[in-house]
Amino acid sequence: MSQVIIIGAGPAGACLSLILSQRDIPVTLIERRKNFDREFRGEILMPSGLEALSQLGIDKKLTQVSSYSPRHIQFFLNKKQILEISLKDAFGEKSPKAISQVDLLETLVGECQQYPCFKFYRGASVKSLIKKDNRVRGANVFLDGGEKKEIYADLVIGADGRNSIVRKQCDLNAYEYNTPMDIVWCKLPKPEDWHGASFYAGQGNLLVAYQTWDDHLQMAWVILKNQFKDLREQGIDAWVELMADHVDPVFGQHLRQNKSFISNQFFLNSVSDCVEKWSVPGAMVIGDAAHTMSPVGGQGLNIAMRDAIVSANYLVPVFKKDTLNLKDLDEAIMQIEVDRMKEVKPIQYKQSIPPKIILNQSLLGSLARRAIALLIKLPFVARVVGKNNNDFLYGKTKIELTV
């Protein structure tokens, strides 16, 4: 019997599959899509994510994953630059980078396939879980060719995102943080002298632009919740003009001149939630299936991989015993939740704060943003703000693969 089924070959599922496979624990990984090229994938690796990846033992392979390390970050308020940070000076070799998540996932799955204990079903969908005696025992899967297959396992892990079938089938109810924003993502050619990332705040709006691994500019136009319908009806010319009017004049002109080259337009419905309980006997969720992260701070990819490291630390000792003890397994998956909530909960709370200030279109919001812009220039204030946001960069807890 396959010991572990992992549903979803995203960062959490692929990382955990690799760790278990490396330790000769039978894993069946099921991915709904035939390839990893989706409309939107988070692609920012923070130092916390780089640390997690470095523990997988495939450093040489990871150097082949397409990436780009920005040189600096600039912050603008009402079209005027208020701060610039050199990432090399601040972080050295561990500075954040933009990566191709498609390349990353293909690399992780490719490494998994070197191990005979690993099976991978691409283009397969899980329709329901197999349950018996108040325990999840496996999954009913439709393979790429239409064949229905019953796959049994001692543990089913849902790493299948915010619409997780495991979350639904196990009745894992979630609570939501109030996220007053949605995001319009798009790509366009970058200016020749662009070498980093820029944040433009003001008038209750936010635009983030950064150079990507494919030498383009990725833009995130942060809007108030439920505004996208109006923007779409106005057409691309109208919302490009809104963006151009929100940034500095030079970049604004670049947006207007290149609007016909805008591609990969995608509306991201921003959600931040967390299931009240991560597991039931025989099944658990990790990554976005357990806690959908807000885009604030670029945490989704990084937190998901850290979930995988912690999950492996608890699961490997249980599965490596001569005889599997289901009670020990259930206790292990409950402990994973306890351990990870020490990081997930405070980071989600911190993610909920900036949008309420940046997107506040009242006079109070404007005054708050101006006050922050003045205070952040003071060295001691900058140090305090930086220290309070270290969780976004390095994680809240120390993560180390110990098995």
GUTI-779125 format. One record per residue: residue in three letters; x, y, z of N, C-alpha, C in turn. Coordinates in steps of 0.1 Angstrom, whole numbers, plus 5000, padded with zeros to 4 digits. Atoms other than C-alpha are relative to their C-alpha. Last residue first. Layout:
BEGIN
Ala  X  Y  Z  X  Y  Z  X  Y  Z $
...
//
This chain:
BEGIN
Val  5002  5014  5002  5154  5139  5097  5008  4995  4988 $
Thr  4993  5008  4990  5163  5173  5112  5000  4985  4998 $
Leu  5003  5014  5003  5153  5197  5085  5009  4991  5009 $
Glu  4988  5008  5004  5156  5231  5101  4996  4986  4998 $
Ile  5004  5012  5008  5131  5259  5104  5012  4993  4996 $
Lys  4989  5006  5007  5136  5287  5130  4996  4986  4994 $
Thr  4993  5011  4993  5104  5305  5137  5012  4994  4993 $
Lys  5002  4998  4986  5089  5338  5126  5007  4990  5009 $
Gly  5010  5009  4994  5102  5337  5091  5000  5003  5015 $
Tyr  4993  5011  4994  5134  5354  5078  4991  4989  5006 $
Leu  4987  5003  5006  5121  5381  5055  5005  4986  5004 $
Phe  5002  5002  5015  5084  5385  5063  5013  4995  4993 $
Asp  5007  5013  5002  5092  5378  5100  4997  4998  4985 $
Asn  4991  5011  5003  5118  5405  5099  4993  4987  4998 $
Asn  5004  5007  5012  5090  5431  5097  5010  4989  4996 $
Asn  5013  5005  4998  5092  5443  5133  4995  4993  4987 $
Lys  5001  5011  4991  5129  5446  5130  4987  4994  5001 $
Gly  4994  5012  5006  5127  5467  5099  5000  4988  5009 $
Val  5009  5006  5010  5102  5490  5114  5006  4988  4994 $
Val  5011  5006  4993  5124  5495  5145  4990  4993  4990 $
Arg  4995  5012  4994  5155  5501  5124  4988  4993  5007 $
Ala  4998  5010  5010  5137  5526  5102  5004  4987  5006 $
Val  5014  5004  5004  5124  5545  5132  5002  4989  4990 $
Phe  5004  5009  4990  5160  5547  5146  4986  4994  4997 $
Pro  4993  5013  4999  5173  5560  5113  4994  4990  5011 $
Leu  4992  4999  4988  5147  5587  5107  5006  4986  5003 $
Lys  4987  4994  5004  5135  5586  5071  5009  5001  5012 $
Ile  4991  5011  5005  5107  5562  5081  5014  5005  4996 $
Leu  4993  5007  4989  5092  5590  5102  5010  4989  4995 $
Leu  4990  4992  4993  5084  5613  5073  5008  4993  5011 $
Ala  4990  4996  5010  5068  5587  5050  5011  5009  5007 $
Ile  4991  5011  5001  5049  5572  5080  5012  5003  4991 $
Ala  4993  5001  4987  5034  5606  5088  5010  4988  4999 $
Arg  4990  4989  4999  5024  5611  5052  5009  4999  5012 $
Arg  4990  5003  5009  5007  5577  5051  5011  5010  4999 $
Ala  4993  5011  4995  4988  5583  5083  5012  4997  4990 $
Leu  4991  4995  4989  4977  5617  5071  5009  4989  5005 $
Ser  4990  4992  5006  4963  5602  5039  5010  5006  5010 $
Gly  4991  5008  5007  4945  5575  5058  5011  5007  4993 $
Leu  4992  5006  4990  4930  5600  5081  5010  4991  4994 $
Leu  4990  4990  4996  4918  5621  5052  5009  4994  5010 $
Ser  5005  4989  4992  4899  5590  5039  5012  5010  5003 $
Gln  5002  4988  5009  4910  5568  5010  4995  5012  5008 $
Asn  5010  4991  4993  4924  5540  5032  4999  5013  4992 $
Leu  5012  4998  5009  4942  5517  5007  4989  5009  5007 $
Ile  4997  4996  5014  4976  5521  5022  4988  5003  4992 $
Ile  4994  4986  5000  4966  5520  5059  5001  5005  4986 $
Lys  5010  4991  4994  4941  5490  5058  5005  5015  5001 $
Pro  5011  4996  5010  4963  5473  5032  4990  5010  5007 $
Pro  4997  4989  5010  4993  5475  5056  4989  5003  4991 $
Ile  4999  4985  4996  4977  5457  5086  5002  5009  4989 $
Ser  5013  4993  5000  4964  5423  5074  5001  5015  5002 $
Gln  5004  4998  5014  4998  5409  5065  4987  5008  4999 $
Lys  4992  4988  5005  5009  5414  5101  4997  5003  4986 $
Tyr  5005  4988  4994  4980  5391  5112  5008  5013  4995 $
Gln  5012  4996  5006  4989  5365  5086  4994  5013  5007 $
Ile  4997  4995  5013  5025  5365  5098  4987  5005  4993 $
Pro  4995  4986  4999  5014  5361  5135  5003  5007  4986 $
Lys  5010  4991  4994  4991  5331  5126  5006  5014  5002 $
Val  5010  4996  5010  5015  5313  5102  4991  5011  5006 $
Glu  4995  4991  5011  5046  5312  5124  4988  5006  4992 $
Lys  4992  4990  4993  5034  5297  5157  5006  5010  4990 $
Met  5008  4989  4996  5007  5280  5137  5007  5011  5007 $
Arg  5001  4990  5011  5033  5258  5121  4992  5012  5004 $
Asp  4987  4995  5003  5042  5239  5153  4999  5012  4990 $
Val  4996  4992  4989  5007  5233  5165  5013  5007  4997 $
Glu  5008  4988  4999  4996  5222  5131  5005  5009  5011 $
Ile  4996  4991  5011  5025  5198  5127  4992  5013  5001 $
Gln  4988  4992  4995  5017  5184  5162  5005  5010  4989 $
Met  5005  4990  4992  4983  5173  5149  5011  5009  5005 $
Ile  5006  4990  5008  4999  5155  5121  4994  5011  5008 $
Ala  4990  4993  5008  5023  5137  5145  4993  5011  4991 $
Glu  4994  4990  4991  4995  5127  5169  5010  5009  4993 $
Asp  5010  4989  4997  4976  5111  5141  5005  5010  5009 $
Leu  5002  4992  5013  5007  5092  5129  4990  5011  5003 $
Asp  4988  4991  5001  5015  5080  5165  4999  5009  4988 $
Lys  5002  4990  4989  4979  5067  5168  5012  5009  5000 $
Leu  5009  4989  5005  4983  5050  5134  4998  5011  5011 $
Asn  5010  4998  4989  5014  5031  5145  4991  5011  4996 $
Leu  5006  4987  4999  5033  5020  5114  4989  5000  5011 $
Thr  5015  5001  5000  5054  4989  5121  4994  5014  5002 $
Asp  5002  5013  5007  5092  4988  5113  4985  4998  4998 $
Lys  5001  5011  4991  5094  5025  5121  4996  4987  4993 $
Lys  4988  5008  5000  5105  5048  5093  5000  4989  5010 $
Phe  5001  5010  5011  5069  5061  5088  5013  4991  4999 $
Val  5011  5009  4999  5067  5077  5122  5000  4989  4989 $
Pro  4998  5009  4989  5102  5092  5122  4989  4990  5001 $
Val  4990  5009  5003  5096  5107  5087  5002  4990  5011 $
Leu  5005  5012  5006  5063  5123  5096  5010  4989  4997 $
Tyr  5009  5008  4992  5073  5148  5122  4996  4987  4994 $
Asn  4994  5003  4987  5104  5163  5106  4991  4992  5009 $
Ala  4991  5011  5001  5088  5160  5072  5006  4996  5013 $
Ser  5008  5012  5001  5059  5182  5082  5009  4988  4999 $
Val  5005  5003  4987  5083  5209  5094  4992  4987  5000 $
Ile  4988  5003  4992  5102  5210  5061  4995  4995  5014 $
Ala  4995  5013  5005  5070  5209  5040  5011  4995  5009 $
Asp  5009  5010  4995  5054  5238  5060  5005  4986  4997 $
Arg  4997  5002  4986  5086  5257  5053  4990  4991  5007 $
Met  4989  5009  5000  5080  5252  5016  5005  4998  5015 $
Ala  5003  5013  5004  5045  5266  5019  5012  4990  5001 $
Ile  5007  5007  4989  5056  5296  5040  4996  4985  4996 $
Asn  4991  5003  4989  5080  5306  5013  4994  4993  5012 $
Leu  4991  5010  5004  5057  5303  4983  5009  4996  5011 $
Gly  5006  5013  5004  5029  5322  5000  5010  4989  4997 $
Gln  4997  5011  4990  5049  5349  5018  4995  4987  4995 $
Gly  4995  5012  5008  5053  5377  4992  5003  4988  5008 $
Gly  4988  5005  4995  5050  5405  5018  5005  4988  4993 $
Val  4992  4990  4993  5013  5412  5012  5013  4993  5005 $
Pro  4987  4997  5008  5000  5386  4987  5009  5010  5007 $
Ser  5001  4988  5007  4976  5373  5015  5012  5003  4991 $
Met  4993  4988  4996  4983  5338  5025  4996  5011  4991 $
Thr  4998  4992  5012  4958  5309  5021  5006  5014  5005 $
His  5000  4985  4997  4963  5288  5052  5003  5008  4987 $
Ala  5002  4998  4986  4957  5250  5052  4998  5015  5004 $
Ala  5012  5008  4996  4951  5244  5015  4997  5001  5015 $
Asp  5012  4992  5001  4975  5273  5009  4988  4992  5003 $
Gly  4999  4990  5011  5004  5252  5022  4987  5008  5000 $
Ile  4988  4991  4998  4995  5221  5043  4999  5011  4989 $
Val  4998  4990  5010  4964  5199  5048  5012  5009  5004 $
Met  4997  4987  4996  4959  5167  5067  5002  5009  4988 $
Ala  4998  4990  5010  4945  5132  5064  5004  5013  5006 $
Gly  4997  5005  5013  4943  5098  5081  5002  5011  4989 $
Pro  4993  5013  5001  4925  5108  5112  5002  4996  4986 $
Val  5009  5010  4995  4915  5145  5107  5007  4987  4999 $
Ser  5000  5014  5002  4938  5174  5102  4988  4992  5005 $
Trp  4992  5003  5012  4946  5211  5099  4998  4985  4996 $
Lys  4993  5012  4997  4919  5224  5123  5007  4994  4988 $
Glu  5000  5000  4985  4905  5259  5123  5007  4987  5005 $
Val  5010  5010  4995  4915  5263  5087  5001  4999  5015 $
Cys  4993  5011  4994  4933  5295  5079  4990  4990  5005 $
Asp  5008  5008  4991  4923  5324  5057  5009  4989  5006 $
Ser  4991  5004  4989  4937  5353  5037  4991  4992  5010 $
Val  5006  5007  4989  4921  5359  5003  5011  4997  5011 $
Ser  4992  5002  4988  4929  5382  4975  4993  4994  5012 $
Asn  5009  4998  4989  4909  5375  4943  5008  4998  5013 $
Leu  4999  5009  4988  4937  5377  4918  4991  5004  5011 $
Phe  5006  4995  4988  4928  5391  4884  5001  4990  5011 $
Phe  5007  5010  4992  4952  5381  4856  4995  5008  5013 $
Gln  5010  4993  4991  4966  5400  4827  4992  4989  5008 $
Asn  5003  5008  4988  4994  5378  4813  4992  5008  5010 $
Ser  5004  5014  5001  5004  5405  4788  4998  4993  5013 $
Ile  5004  5006  4987  5009  5442  4783  4994  4986  4998 $
Phe  4992  5012  4998  5026  5449  4750  4997  4994  5013 $
Ser  5003  5010  5010  5000  5474  4738  5007  4987  5002 $
Lys  5012  5007  4996  5004  5493  4770  4995  4990  4990 $
Asn  5000  5014  5001  5040  5500  4763  4987  4992  5003 $
Gln  4994  5004  5012  5041  5537  4756  5000  4985  4997 $
Arg  5008  4996  5011  5016  5545  4783  5006  4995  4987 $
Leu  5013  5007  5000  5034  5525  4809  4992  5003  4988 $
His  4997  5013  5005  5068  5540  4799  4988  4991  5000 $
Gln  4998  4999  5014  5054  5575  4803  5003  4986  4994 $
Gly  5013  4998  5006  5042  5567  4838  5000  5000  4985 $
Phe  5006  5014  5001  5077  5553  4846  4985  5001  4994 $
Val  4992  5008  5009  5092  5587  4838  4994  4986  4998 $
Pro  5002  4997  5014  5064  5607  4854  5007  4992  4990 $
Asp  4992  4989  5004  5065  5589  4888  4999  5003  4985 $
Val  4986  5002  4998  5036  5565  4895  5008  5013  4996 $
His  4997  5004  4986  4999  5569  4901  5015  5000  5003 $
Asp  5003  4988  4992  4989  5587  4869  5004  4998  5014 $
Ala  4989  4990  5004  5005  5558  4849  4999  5013  5008 $
Met  4987  5004  4995  4984  5533  4869  5010  5011  4997 $
Leu  5001  4999  4986  4951  5552  4862  5014  4996  5006 $
Glu  4999  4985  4998  4961  5556  4825  4999  5002  5016 $
Val  4986  4997  5001  4967  5518  4824  5003  5015  5003 $
Trp  4993  5003  4988  4933  5514  4839  5015  5001  4999 $
Ala  5004  4993  4989  4916  5534  4812  5008  4996  5013 $
Asp  4995  4986  5001  4934  5521  4782  4998  5008  5013 $
Ile  4986  4999  4996  4928  5485  4794  5006  5014  4999 $
Gly  4990  5004  5010  4891  5488  4793  5014  5003  5004 $
Gln  4994  4988  5005  4865  5507  4814  5010  4997  4989 $
Glu  5010  4994  5009  4844  5475  4818  5006  5013  4994 $
Arg  5000  5008  5013  4875  5457  4832  4990  5006  4990 $
Leu  4988  4998  5007  4881  5485  4858  4999  4992  4986 $
Asp  5000  4987  5006  4845  5484  4869  5012  5003  4992 $
Lys  5011  5000  5010  4845  5447  4874  4999  5013  4993 $
Phe  4994  5005  5013  4879  5449  4892  4989  5000  4989 $
Gln  4999  4989  5010  4866  5472  4920  5004  4995  4986 $
Asn  5012  4999  5009  4852  5444  4942  5001  5011  4990 $
Lys  5008  5012  5003  4878  5448  4969  4988  5004  4991 $
Leu  5010  5004  4989  4899  5479  4967  4992  4988  4995 $
Ile  5013  4992  5000  4927  5478  4942  4991  4996  5011 $
Val  5008  5004  4988  4964  5467  4942  4988  5009  5000 $
Trp  5008  4988  4997  4980  5469  4908  4990  4997  5010 $
Ala  5012  5003  4992  5007  5442  4908  4993  5014  5003 $
Met  5007  4989  4993  5032  5446  4880  4988  4994  5008 $
Gln  5013  5005  4995  5058  5421  4867  4994  5011  5008 $
Leu  5005  4994  4988  5084  5437  4845  4987  4994  5004 $
His  5011  4991  5002  5102  5415  4820  4997  5007  5013 $
Asp  4995  4987  5005  5137  5400  4820  4988  5009  4996 $
Asp  5000  5000  5015  5124  5364  4823  5002  5014  4994 $
Trp  4989  5009  5005  5134  5361  4860  5001  4999  4985 $
Thr  5001  5014  4998  5113  5391  4869  5011  4992  4994 $
Gln  4995  5007  5011  5119  5428  4874  4999  4985  5003 $
Tyr  4987  5006  4998  5096  5443  4899  5005  4992  4988 $
Ala  4994  5004  5013  5066  5466  4899  5014  4995  5003 $
Val  4987  5006  4998  5042  5472  4929  5006  4995  4986 $
Leu  4995  5007  5011  5013  5496  4926  5014  4995  5003 $
Leu  4987  5006  4999  4993  5508  4956  5004  4993  4987 $
Asn  4996  5010  5010  4963  5530  4959  5014  4995  5002 $
Gly  5008  5012  4998  4945  5551  4985  5003  4989  4990 $
Gln  5014  4998  5004  4957  5584  4971  4992  4987  5001 $
Gly  5006  4986  5000  4993  5573  4975  4986  5000  4995 $
Ala  5012  4999  4992  5017  5543  4973  4995  5015  4999 $
Tyr  5006  4987  5002  5042  5533  4946  4987  5001  5008 $
Phe  5013  5000  4994  5065  5504  4954  4995  5014  5000 $
Ser  5005  4987  4995  5095  5498  4932  4986  4999  5005 $
Ala  5014  5000  4998  5116  5467  4925  4996  5014  5006 $
Gly  5005  5003  4986  5150  5462  4911  4985  4999  5001 $
His  4992  5011  4994  5172  5468  4881  4995  4996  5014 $
Trp  5008  5005  4988  5153  5491  4857  5008  4987  5005 $
Asp  4992  4998  4988  5177  5510  4834  4993  4995  5012 $
Glu  4987  5005  5001  5163  5495  4801  5008  5002  5013 $
Pro  4991  4989  5005  5127  5500  4811  5014  4995  5000 $
Lys  4994  4991  4989  5109  5467  4815  5008  5011  4994 $
Pro  4986  4998  5001  5086  5451  4789  5005  5010  5010 $
Leu  4996  4992  5011  5052  5443  4802  5015  5001  4999 $
Lys  4986  4998  5003  5036  5419  4826  5001  5009  4988 $
Cys  4997  4999  5014  5002  5419  4844  5015  5001  4998 $
Trp  4986  5004  5004  4986  5412  4877  5002  5002  4985 $
Val  4999  5002  5015  4954  5430  4889  5015  4998  4997 $
Ile  4988  4996  5007  4951  5426  4927  4998  4997  4985 $
Asp  4998  5010  5010  4922  5425  4952  5012  5005  4991 $
Met  4993  4997  5013  4920  5444  4984  4999  4988  4991 $
Pro  5008  4990  5007  4901  5449  5017  5005  5002  4986 $
Thr  4990  4994  5010  4915  5417  5032  4992  5009  4991 $
Asn  5006  4990  5009  4895  5409  5064  5011  5005  4991 $
Tyr  4996  4986  4997  4911  5378  5078  4993  5009  4990 $
Glu  4994  4991  5010  4891  5346  5072  5004  5013  5007 $
Tyr  5003  4986  4996  4883  5316  5094  5008  5009  4991 $
Ala  4989  4990  4999  4884  5281  5078  4994  5013  5005 $
Asn  5005  4986  5001  4863  5250  5082  5011  5010  5002 $
Leu  4991  4992  4993  4880  5216  5076  4996  5015  4998 $
Asp  5007  4990  4992  4851  5195  5066  5009  5009  5009 $
Cys  4998  5002  4985  4873  5166  5056  4993  5010  5009 $
Gln  5005  5013  4997  4860  5165  5020  5001  4997  5015 $
Lys  5014  5001  5001  4863  5203  5016  4995  4986  5005 $
Arg  5007  4991  4990  4898  5207  5030  4985  4998  4999 $
Val  4998  5006  4986  4909  5176  5011  4994  5009  5010 $
Ile  5010  5011  4999  4894  5189  4978  5001  4994  5014 $
Ser  4996  5013  4997  4915  5221  4983  4988  4990  5001 $
Asn  5012  5007  5003  4901  5253  4968  5002  4985  5002 $
Arg  5011  4995  4992  4928  5274  4985  4987  4993  4997 $
Gly  5004  4986  5001  4956  5252  4973  4987  5004  5007 $
Asp  5007  4997  5013  4961  5215  4966  4993  5014  5000 $
Ala  4992  4989  5002  4986  5205  4993  4995  5007  4987 $
Gly  5005  4990  5009  4962  5181  5008  5009  5011  4999 $
Ile  4996  4986  4997  4980  5152  5024  4995  5009  4989 $
Val  5003  4992  5012  4965  5117  5025  5003  5015  5004 $
Leu  5002  4986  4997  4980  5093  5051  4998  5007  4986 $
Asp  5002  4997  4986  4980  5056  5054  4998  5014  5003 $
Ala  4989  4995  4993  4973  5052  5017  4998  5001  5015 $
Tyr  5001  5001  4985  4950  5036  4992  5013  5005  5006 $
Ile  4987  5000  4994  4946  5047  4956  4999  5000  5015 $
Glu  5000  4999  4985  4914  5039  4938  5014  4998  5005 $
Lys  4991  5008  4992  4917  5046  4901  4998  5002  5015 $
Lys  5002  4998  4986  4893  5058  4875  5009  4991  5008 $
Glu  5001  5012  4991  4906  5058  4840  4998  5004  5014 $
Gly  5014  5003  4996  4899  5090  4820  4998  4988  5009 $
Gly  5007  5006  5010  4933  5092  4802  4985  4997  5003 $
Asp  5000  4991  5012  4947  5118  4825  4992  4993  4989 $
Leu  4987  4998  5006  4938  5097  4856  4998  5008  4987 $
Phe  5002  5002  5014  4906  5101  4876  5013  5004  4993 $
Val  4993  4992  5010  4914  5095  4912  4996  4997  4986 $
Asn  5006  5004  5013  4894  5082  4942  5006  5010  4989 $
Ala  5006  4991  5008  4916  5088  4973  4995  4993  4987 $
Gly  4995  4998  5013  4929  5070  5003  4992  5010  4992 $
Arg  4992  5012  5004  4921  5056  5037  5006  5002  4986 $
Val  4997  4999  5015  4906  5086  5055  5010  4989  4997 $
Arg  4986  4997  5004  4894  5074  5089  5001  5002  4985 $
Asn  4997  4987  4995  4860  5072  5107  5015  5004  4997 $
Asp  4998  5001  4986  4859  5034  5101  5005  5014  5006 $
Lys  5005  5013  4994  4863  5038  5063  5004  5001  5015 $
Lys  5001  5000  4985  4869  5068  5041  4994  4987  5005 $
Ile  5005  5013  4996  4881  5070  5005  5000  5000  5015 $
Leu  4991  5008  4991  4885  5106  4995  4993  4987  5004 $
Ser  5004  5002  4986  4867  5122  4966  5010  4992  5007 $
Lys  5014  4997  4999  4871  5135  4930  4995  4998  5014 $
Val  5006  5007  4989  4909  5137  4929  4986  5004  5001 $
Ser  5009  4993  4990  4920  5148  4895  4995  4991  5010 $
Ala  5009  5009  4993  4949  5136  4873  4992  5008  5010 $
Gly  5012  4999  5007  4968  5157  4847  4989  4991  5006 $
Arg  5002  4986  5005  5001  5145  4861  4987  5000  4992 $
Tyr  5011  5000  5009  5002  5113  4882  4997  5014  4996 $
Phe  5005  4987  5003  5036  5109  4899  4989  4999  4989 $
Lys  5009  5001  5012  5049  5078  4917  4994  5014  4998 $
Phe  5008  4989  5003  5079  5078  4941  4991  4998  4987 $
Cys  5012  4999  4991  5093  5048  4958  4991  5011  4997 $
Pro  5010  5010  5004  5117  5041  4929  4987  5000  5008 $
Tyr  5002  5010  4989  5135  5074  4935  4989  4990  4996 $
Gln  4988  5009  4999  5149  5094  4906  4998  4989  5010 $
Gln  5001  5012  5009  5114  5107  4899  5012  4992  4999 $
Cys  5008  5010  4994  5116  5130  4930  5000  4987  4991 $
Glu  4992  5006  4990  5144  5150  4914  4993  4988  5007 $
Gly  4990  5007  5007  5123  5157  4884  5009  4992  5009 $
Val  5007  5013  5004  5094  5167  4906  5010  4991  4993 $
Leu  5003  5008  4988  5116  5193  4923  4994  4986  4996 $
Thr  4987  5005  4994  5131  5206  4891  4997  4991  5011 $
Glu  4995  5011  5009  5097  5208  4874  5013  4994  5005 $
Leu  5008  5012  4998  5085  5227  4904  5004  4989  4991 $
Leu  4998  5006  4987  5113  5252  4903  4993  4987  5002 $
Asp  4987  5007  5000  5112  5257  4866  5002  4994  5013 $
Val  5002  5011  5009  5074  5266  4868  5013  4992  5000 $
Gln  5005  5011  4992  5081  5287  4899  4997  4988  4991 $
Ser  5010  5006  5008  5104  5309  4877  4994  4988  5009 $
Ile  4997  5013  5006  5122  5328  4904  4989  4996  4990 $
Ala  5011  5005  5008  5123  5364  4917  5004  4987  4992 $
Lys  4999  5002  5015  5149  5369  4943  4987  4996  4994 $
Pro  5011  5006  5007  5152  5381  4979  5002  4999  4985 $
Ser  5010  4990  5003  5187  5387  4993  4988  4994  4992 $
Lys  5014  5005  4996  5205  5358  5009  4989  5010  4997 $
Glu  5004  5011  5009  5239  5365  4992  4986  4995  5002 $
Gly  4989  5008  5005  5243  5399  5009  4995  4989  4990 $
Phe  5002  5014  4999  5211  5409  5027  5012  4992  4995 $
Ala  5009  5005  4989  5211  5446  5034  5000  4985  5002 $
Asp  4994  4995  4987  5241  5457  5013  4992  4995  5012 $
Lys  4987  5006  4998  5230  5435  4984  5006  5004  5013 $
Leu  5002  5014  4995  5194  5446  4987  5013  4993  5003 $
Ser  4991  5009  5008  5203  5483  4984  4999  4986  5006 $
Ile  4993  5009  4993  5173  5502  4999  5009  4991  4991 $
Glu  4994  5011  5009  5158  5533  4985  5009  4991  5009 $
Leu  4990  5010  4994  5134  5556  5004  5005  4991  4989 $
Ile  4998  4996  4986  5110  5586  4999  5011  4991  5006 $
Gln  4993  5011  4993  5107  5587  4962  5003  5005  5014 $
Lys  4986  4995  4996  5080  5611  4951  5007  4989  5007 $
Lys  4991  4998  5012  5049  5600  4930  5015  5004  5004 $
Asn  5005  4989  5009  5025  5605  4959  5010  5004  4989 $
Leu  5013  4996  4995  5046  5582  4981  4996  5012  4992 $
Phe  5005  4987  5004  5074  5562  4965  4987  5003  5007 $
Phe  5014  4997  4995  5095  5534  4978  4996  5014  4996 $
Gln  5004  4986  4999  5125  5520  4959  4986  5001  5005 $
Ile  5014  4997  4999  5140  5485  4963  4998  5015  5002 $
His  5005  4990  4990  5175  5477  4951  4984  5000  5000 $
Arg  4989  4992  4993  5197  5453  4932  4994  5008  5011 $
Pro  5001  4985  5002  5170  5427  4922  5011  5007  5008 $
Ser  4998  4994  4987  5181  5390  4921  5000  5015  4998 $
Tyr  4994  4987  5001  5167  5372  4891  5001  5007  5014 $
Ser  5003  4991  4989  5158  5336  4886  5007  5013  4998 $
Ser  5000  4986  5004  5156  5307  4862  4997  5009  5011 $
Val  5014  4994  5000  5162  5274  4880  5001  5015  4996 $
Gln  5005  5000  5014  5196  5259  4870  4986  5006  4999 $
Thr  4993  4989  5007  5212  5269  4903  4995  5001  4986 $
Leu  5007  4987  4998  5185  5247  4919  5007  5012  4994 $
Lys  5012  4999  5009  5200  5216  4904  4993  5013  5001 $
Lys  4995  4999  5014  5234  5222  4920  4988  5001  4990 $
Asp  4995  4987  5003  5218  5229  4954  5004  5002  4985 $
Ile  4999  5000  5015  5199  5197  4955  5004  5013  4995 $
Gly  4989  5008  5005  5202  5187  4992  5002  5000  4985 $
Leu  5005  5011  5007  5167  5198  5003  5012  4992  4993 $
Gln  5000  5012  4991  5180  5220  5031  4996  4988  4992 $
Ser  4986  5004  4998  5189  5249  5007  5001  4987  5008 $
Leu  4995  5007  5012  5153  5251  4997  5014  4995  5001 $
Ala  5007  5013  5001  5142  5260  5032  5004  4992  4988 $
Glu  4995  5008  4990  5169  5287  5036  4993  4986  4999 $
Leu  4986  5005  5004  5160  5302  5003  5006  4990  5010 $
Gly  5003  5010  5010  5123  5304  5015  5014  4994  4994 $
Ser  5006  5012  4993  5132  5322  5047  4998  4989  4990 $
Pro  4989  5008  4994  5156  5345  5027  4995  4988  5007 $
Met  4995  4992  4989  5125  5355  5006  5012  4992  5006 $
Leu  4993  5008  4990  5118  5338  4973  5006  5010  5010 $
Ile  4990  4993  4992  5093  5358  4952  5005  4991  5011 $
Glu  4987  5003  5004  5075  5339  4925  5011  5007  5007 $
Gly  4991  4992  4992  5039  5336  4935  5014  4997  4996 $
Arg  4993  5007  4990  5021  5319  4906  5009  5010  5008 $
Phe  4993  4993  4989  4995  5333  4884  5006  4990  5009 $
Glu  5001  4986  5002  4980  5323  4851  5008  5008  5010 $
Arg  5013  4995  4996  4994  5288  4854  5000  5015  4998 $
Asp  5001  4987  5005  5023  5270  4837  4986  5006  5002 $
Phe  4999  4990  4989  5029  5240  4859  4998  5014  4996 $
Asn  4987  4993  4999  5019  5214  4833  4998  5010  5011 $
Lys  4990  5007  5008  4993  5187  4829  5013  5007  5000 $
Arg  4997  4995  5013  4971  5201  4857  5011  4992  4993 $
Arg  5011  4998  5008  4955  5182  4885  5003  5005  4986 $
Glu  5001  4986  5005  4987  5170  4901  4989  5001  4990 $
Ile  5011  4998  5010  4988  5138  4922  4999  5015  4997 $
Leu  5003  4985  5001  5020  5128  4941  4990  5001  4988 $
Thr  5007  4998  5012  5022  5092  4953  4995  5014  4999 $
Val  5009  4988  5002  5048  5087  4979  4994  4999  4987 $
Pro  5008  5000  5012  5066  5056  4993  4990  5012  4999 $
Ile  5014  5001  4996  5090  5065  5020  4992  5001  4988 $
Asp  5006  5013  5004  5126  5058  5009  4986  4998  5006 $
Arg  4998  5008  4988  5142  5088  5027  4992  4986  4998 $
Gln  4986  5002  4997  5148  5107  4995  5002  4991  5012 $
Ser  4994  5009  5009  5112  5101  4986  5015  4997  5002 $
Leu  5005  5013  4996  5099  5117  5018  5007  4990  4990 $
Ile  4994  5004  4988  5120  5148  5012  4997  4986  5004 $
Leu  4986  5003  5001  5111  5150  4976  5006  4996  5013 $
Ser  4998  5012  5008  5074  5146  4981  5014  4997  4999 $
Leu  5002  5011  4990  5075  5173  5009  5002  4986  4993 $
Cys  4989  5000  4990  5091  5198  4985  4998  4988  5009 $
Ala  4988  5004  5007  5066  5190  4956  5012  4999  5010 $
Gly  5001  5014  5004  5035  5192  4979  5013  4995  4993 $
Ala  5001  5008  4988  5045  5225  4996  5000  4985  4996 $
Pro  4988  5000  4992  5057  5242  4964  5000  4991  5013 $
Gly  4995  4986  4998  5028  5231  4942  5013  4999  5009 $
Ala  4985  4999  5002  5024  5195  4932  5005  5014  5000 $
Gly  4995  4986  5003  4989  5191  4946  5015  5000  5000 $
Ile  5008  4994  5011  4975  5160  4963  5004  5014  4998 $
Ile  4999  4985  4999  5001  5141  4983  4992  5005  4988 $
Ile  5005  4993  5012  4993  5104  4989  5001  5015  5003 $
Val  5004  4986  5000  5015  5087  5015  4995  5004  4987 $
Gln  5001  4995  4987  5021  5050  5025  4994  5015  5000 $
Ser  4993  4987  5000  5012  5035  4992  4999  5006  5013 $
Met  5008  4988  5000  5000  5000  5000  5009  5012  5000 $
//
